[in-house]
Amino acid sequence: MPHTKDELPDALYGAAQVRELDARLIAAGTPGFELMLRAAHATWRALVRQWPSETELSVLAGHGNNAGDGYLVAALARRAGWTVRVLAVVDPQRLQGDAALAHAEALAEGVPVQDWTAQSELHGVIVDALLGTGLTGEVREPYAGAIKAINASGLPVIAVDIPSGLCADTGHVLGDAVRADLTVTFIGLKVGLFTGDAADCIGELVFNDLQATAETYRDIPVSARRLNKANLPRLTARAPTAHKGRFGHVLLIGGDHGFGGAILLSTESALRSGAGMVSLATRPEHVAAALTRVPEAMALGASSANQLMGLLDKVSVLVAGPGLGQASWGRALLSAAANAPLPQVWDADALNLLASGFVSLPKDCVITPHPGEAARLLGISTAQVQADRPAAALALSKKYTAVVVLKGAGSLIAHPDGRLALCHQGHPAMATAGLGDVLAGLTGALLAQGMAGFDAACLAVWLHANAGMQQGKFGRGLAASDLIPAIRQLLEEHAPCLK
């Protein structure tokens, strides 16, 4: 059955798992060619809904089952009276099995099939049926040239199953990838449609399960879970007799010279996300600004780590890193935090100091690296992190025995036990400084209210991303502090304070 974007399933799979789902459907009695027909019909219906006034189609076909889907879409368009042609990037005589049957079906409908060349003209809606989910290496010619021509055409593009050149497992562009306006994907949602470079490639996403049943999916391992309103962890409602002592005391540590704003953003975020009490330890020079901006927080001007010791015994959660710096002041305060037996959130320079080997990560930690920080923590390049974001998040989680939030397009939340969640919401306007500070404070507040690390991270990332979507509608110029009231509103809608 088809699903709209808001109704997409939670389960995300790798390419190997989707092939197993396909094999199960066939083993259960559905011929492979019938599945190909279902995929083609789903693609055709989505195409007509998206571009109802179009009457011309150019299908670019490769050599596998993805090409077979394309040939059948061409046959359906021809049957509907459209002007259609297939540009074959690979000699159709090389097609085998169901794809060869699909090619024959297109010929029987009178679809003209021509060899693709660099001089081939594209018209109408382009159907990308070049490369499917099995692609692992870099895109080579003649596919690379065809992909470049599609992207340069300026025409509307629909991708069959996945935009050609996008890795189904990682969301990484393998040299070149089609930038589609609409992608219709089948049987199981692929992780690579939701993270990394995917947002630049997939356009609108439509999913069709090709009439798979619950039995089809039984016991197939899931690579990740897509976060949505229905599966988010929830804070419990507050009793009428609730008081501040029941909802934790967050201490935020950071704000070296020149970086006072970062710790204030984290502090305000923690306060507005429901922590019972909030304290911050920062440079004495920033205390006046803190009391002006967030008078509800208790501000400690700390010149040395010794001044933290009494406070560490009174708090329940630490957030370390926003504006911390890597000089002696920040190092001293982070050392004190690392020795405190408390749930903690480490961000920014706390992670850079961790990567340097200066300090060890305590237990019960959530770390929130961006790709550059993740690379330093793993001892690899940022490009390597981005080439396989799911693997990087899981590797970090295992290395540091911590819940990891790997930020970026399609943020990932990894648990040391192998659980992986994904949040694909967000907005380009969020490409601005300070948003990570807001996320760190929010995560600390959720921990303080009793949530486990993985649950707190999942809810925090979802709230943060959706607040960004909400505020991003106003366009460029988004400030990190704009997210804080939106987060508060979304949290109340998701988990009301009162029953």
Summary of the structure (lengths in Angstrom):
residues: 499
radius of gyration: 25.7
end to end distance: 35.7
largest distance: 83.0
contacts: 1858
relative contact order: 0.10
helix: 43%
strand: 17%
